Amino acid sequence: MGTVGLWGVIIIVALIALLYGAKRLPDMARSLGRSSKEFKDALAEAPEEFRDGMGEGEARELDPVEQHAGPTARELELERELEAERRRGSTSTPTE
């Protein structure tokens, strides 16, 4: 699938103008601009709030044992599949 070129953008804008009317387009553009500004502000504030929360003692250092108690069920399943592949590879002989 390709990218939308200049003509594609012009056609999309023309269809939107036909569907919603020329009077509603400035309101729609204004609300789109406000929402994108709010989104950018929220993204800018998120790391600051995260750092502030970390400083309040909510996050604690974990012991190495607590960080990774053991393999998950999915990891064990993948290990079994890998071992089965290894066994199949060692028992089969290459044919020429």
Backbone as JSON, one array per atom type, in Angstrom:
{
  "sequence": "MGTVGLWGVIIIVALIALLYGAKRLPDMARSLGRSSKEFKDALAEAPEEFRDGMGEGEARELDPVEQHAGPTARELELERELEAERRRGSTSTPTE",
  "N": [[0.85, -1.16, 0.0], [0.63, 2.15, -0.88], [1.74, 5.54, -0.18], [-0.24, 8.43, 0.67], [-0.64, 10.83, -1.72], [-0.31, 14.25, -2.9], [-2.6, 14.75, -4.47], [-4.32, 12.88, -3.4], [-4.69, 13.86, -0.8], [-5.96, 16.27, -1.42], [-8.36, 15.32, -2.55], [-9.45, 13.97, -0.34], [-9.86, 16.13, 1.46], [-11.7, 17.58, -0.05], [-13.87, 15.78, -0.09], [-14.48, 15.7, 2.64], [-15.28, 18.36, 2.97], [-17.55, 18.36, 1.38], [-19.15, 16.52, 2.76], [-19.46, 17.55, 5.41], [-19.8, 20.26, 5.15], [-18.87, 23.66, 4.46], [-19.04, 25.47, 6.54], [-18.7, 24.1, 8.92], [-16.12, 23.16, 8.86], [-13.99, 24.94, 9.88], [-14.52, 24.79, 12.66], [-14.13, 22.06, 13.11], [-11.42, 21.82, 12.48], [-10.33, 23.46, 14.44], [-11.04, 22.09, 16.8], [-9.61, 19.76, 16.37], [-7.0, 20.76, 16.46], [-6.91, 21.64, 19.14], [-7.22, 19.21, 20.51], [-4.92, 17.84, 19.69], [-2.99, 19.49, 20.84], [-3.55, 19.16, 23.58], [-2.93, 16.47, 23.78], [-0.15, 16.49, 23.26], [0.69, 18.03, 25.45], [-0.01, 16.3, 27.53], [1.72, 14.18, 27.01], [4.13, 15.46, 27.51], [3.96, 15.98, 30.24], [3.81, 13.47, 31.39], [6.38, 12.04, 31.79], [7.45, 13.69, 33.82], [5.62, 13.37, 35.95], [6.0, 10.69, 36.37], [8.67, 10.59, 37.25], [8.39, 12.1, 39.61], [6.7, 10.47, 41.1], [8.34, 8.28, 41.48], [10.2, 9.26, 43.27], [8.91, 9.39, 45.68], [9.13, 7.17, 47.23], [7.6, 5.08, 46.4], [8.54, 3.28, 44.57], [10.71, 0.58, 44.99], [13.89, -0.88, 45.57], [14.42, -4.0, 44.15], [15.22, -7.29, 45.21], [17.58, -9.47, 43.58], [16.43, -12.0, 43.38], [13.71, -11.47, 43.6], [13.3, -9.96, 41.35], [13.34, -11.67, 39.15], [11.78, -14.44, 39.43], [11.69, -16.93, 38.25], [11.5, -19.02, 35.28], [8.83, -18.31, 33.03], [5.67, -19.84, 32.17], [5.41, -19.78, 29.41], [8.07, -19.42, 28.61], [9.13, -21.87, 29.46], [7.71, -23.59, 27.8], [8.68, -22.79, 25.27], [11.35, -23.52, 25.58], [11.08, -26.32, 25.72], [10.1, -26.82, 23.13], [12.32, -25.98, 21.63], [14.24, -27.81, 22.49], [13.08, -30.16, 21.51], [13.28, -29.64, 18.77], [16.05, -29.65, 18.52], [16.59, -32.33, 19.12], [15.3, -33.58, 16.99], [16.81, -32.59, 14.89], [19.31, -33.7, 15.4], [18.91, -36.44, 15.12], [18.12, -36.82, 12.52], [19.59, -37.41, 9.39], [21.53, -35.68, 7.02], [20.6, -35.7, 3.61], [21.82, -36.2, 0.37]],
  "CA": [[0.0, 0.0, 0.0], [1.46, 3.34, -1.01], [1.42, 6.7, 0.65], [-1.22, 9.35, 0.1], [0.04, 11.95, -2.34], [-0.97, 15.55, -2.86], [-3.96, 14.64, -5.01], [-5.12, 12.13, -2.44], [-5.06, 14.78, 0.28], [-6.95, 17.22, -1.96], [-9.63, 14.61, -2.69], [-9.98, 13.74, 1.01], [-10.35, 17.41, 1.97], [-12.92, 17.91, -0.8], [-14.94, 14.91, 0.4], [-14.87, 16.16, 3.98], [-16.02, 19.61, 2.79], [-18.88, 18.02, 0.87], [-19.93, 15.81, 3.78], [-19.75, 18.34, 6.6], [-20.09, 21.64, 4.81], [-17.76, 24.58, 4.65], [-19.2, 26.2, 7.8], [-18.25, 23.29, 10.05], [-14.7, 22.83, 8.74], [-13.12, 25.64, 10.84], [-14.74, 24.23, 14.0], [-13.49, 20.75, 13.18], [-9.97, 22.04, 12.51], [-10.01, 24.04, 15.75], [-11.11, 21.03, 17.81], [-8.49, 18.86, 16.11], [-5.81, 21.42, 16.98], [-6.96, 21.61, 20.61], [-6.99, 17.86, 21.01], [-3.51, 17.5, 19.5], [-2.23, 20.24, 21.83], [-3.74, 18.48, 24.86], [-2.17, 15.22, 23.72], [1.27, 16.83, 23.41], [0.9, 18.44, 26.84], [-0.07, 15.11, 28.37], [2.97, 13.45, 26.81], [5.22, 16.19, 28.15], [3.79, 15.88, 31.69], [3.9, 12.09, 31.85], [7.67, 11.69, 32.41], [7.64, 14.43, 35.06], [4.82, 12.71, 36.98], [6.63, 9.41, 36.65], [9.84, 10.84, 38.09], [7.93, 12.54, 40.92], [6.18, 9.29, 41.78], [9.45, 7.41, 41.85], [10.91, 9.85, 44.38], [8.12, 9.35, 46.92], [9.3, 5.9, 47.92], [6.69, 4.06, 45.89], [9.36, 2.26, 43.91], [11.78, 0.14, 45.86], [14.85, -1.76, 44.92], [14.07, -5.41, 44.29], [16.32, -8.25, 45.28], [17.68, -10.19, 42.3], [15.5, -13.11, 43.39], [12.37, -10.94, 43.36], [13.21, -9.42, 40.0], [13.02, -12.74, 38.22], [11.62, -15.6, 40.28], [11.94, -18.14, 37.48], [10.95, -18.93, 33.93], [7.38, -18.33, 32.92], [5.16, -21.02, 31.47], [5.71, -19.62, 27.99], [9.5, -19.68, 28.45], [9.33, -23.32, 29.57], [7.17, -24.19, 26.58], [9.62, -22.51, 24.2], [12.53, -24.34, 25.8], [10.74, -27.69, 25.32], [10.04, -26.86, 21.67], [13.69, -25.88, 21.14], [14.88, -29.09, 22.76], [12.52, -31.12, 20.55], [13.89, -29.32, 17.48], [17.43, -30.11, 18.56], [16.58, -33.79, 19.03], [14.94, -33.96, 15.62], [17.93, -32.24, 14.03], [20.46, -34.59, 15.61], [18.58, -37.79, 14.69], [18.0, -36.88, 11.06], [20.87, -37.3, 8.67], [21.34, -34.93, 5.77], [20.63, -36.51, 2.4], [22.28, -35.43, -0.78]],
  "C": [[0.9, 1.23, 0.0], [1.03, 4.45, -0.08], [0.4, 7.57, -0.07], [-0.46, 10.56, -0.44], [-0.76, 13.23, -2.2], [-2.4, 15.46, -3.36], [-4.86, 13.85, -4.07], [-5.58, 13.0, -1.29], [-6.12, 15.76, -0.2], [-8.32, 16.55, -2.09], [-10.26, 14.36, -1.32], [-10.56, 15.01, 1.6], [-11.64, 17.8, 1.26], [-14.09, 17.06, -0.34], [-15.42, 15.34, 1.79], [-15.69, 17.45, 3.87], [-17.42, 19.33, 2.27], [-19.75, 17.37, 1.94], [-20.37, 16.73, 4.93], [-20.09, 19.8, 6.29], [-18.95, 22.56, 5.19], [-17.85, 25.32, 5.99], [-18.65, 25.42, 8.98], [-16.76, 22.97, 10.0], [-13.8, 23.61, 9.7], [-13.28, 25.12, 12.27], [-14.05, 22.88, 14.15], [-11.97, 20.9, 13.26], [-9.53, 22.58, 13.86], [-10.03, 22.95, 16.82], [-9.98, 20.01, 17.61], [-7.19, 19.46, 16.65], [-5.76, 21.41, 18.5], [-6.63, 20.23, 21.14], [-5.53, 17.45, 20.81], [-2.62, 18.25, 20.5], [-2.34, 19.59, 23.21], [-2.95, 17.18, 24.91], [-0.68, 15.47, 23.92], [1.58, 17.25, 24.84], [0.9, 17.24, 27.77], [1.2, 14.28, 28.23], [4.13, 14.14, 27.5], [5.15, 16.06, 29.67], [4.03, 14.47, 32.21], [5.26, 11.74, 32.44], [7.9, 12.43, 33.73], [6.86, 13.76, 36.2], [5.44, 11.37, 37.35], [7.83, 9.58, 37.55], [9.42, 11.27, 39.49], [7.43, 11.36, 41.73], [7.28, 8.37, 42.25], [10.17, 7.95, 43.08], [10.17, 9.74, 45.7], [8.23, 8.02, 47.65], [8.36, 4.82, 47.45], [7.46, 2.92, 45.24], [10.48, 1.88, 44.86], [12.69, -0.78, 45.07], [14.44, -3.2, 45.19], [15.33, -6.25, 44.41], [16.41, -8.97, 43.95], [16.71, -11.37, 42.23], [14.08, -12.62, 43.08], [12.22, -10.4, 41.95], [12.8, -10.49, 39.0], [12.97, -14.04, 39.0], [11.91, -16.89, 39.54], [11.32, -18.0, 36.1], [9.42, -19.01, 33.95], [6.96, -19.59, 32.18], [5.48, -20.96, 29.99], [7.2, -19.89, 27.73], [9.79, -21.17, 28.53], [8.84, -24.03, 28.32], [8.13, -23.99, 25.4], [10.89, -23.34, 24.34], [12.27, -25.8, 25.4], [10.69, -27.82, 23.81], [11.45, -26.81, 21.07], [14.43, -27.19, 21.34], [14.37, -30.16, 21.79], [13.11, -30.9, 19.16], [15.33, -29.82, 17.43], [17.5, -31.62, 18.42], [16.26, -34.25, 17.62], [16.1, -33.66, 14.66], [19.11, -33.17, 14.19], [20.17, -35.98, 15.15], [18.46, -37.9, 13.18], [19.36, -36.68, 10.44], [20.63, -36.54, 7.37], [21.49, -35.85, 4.57], [21.04, -35.63, 1.24], [21.74, -35.99, -2.05]]
}
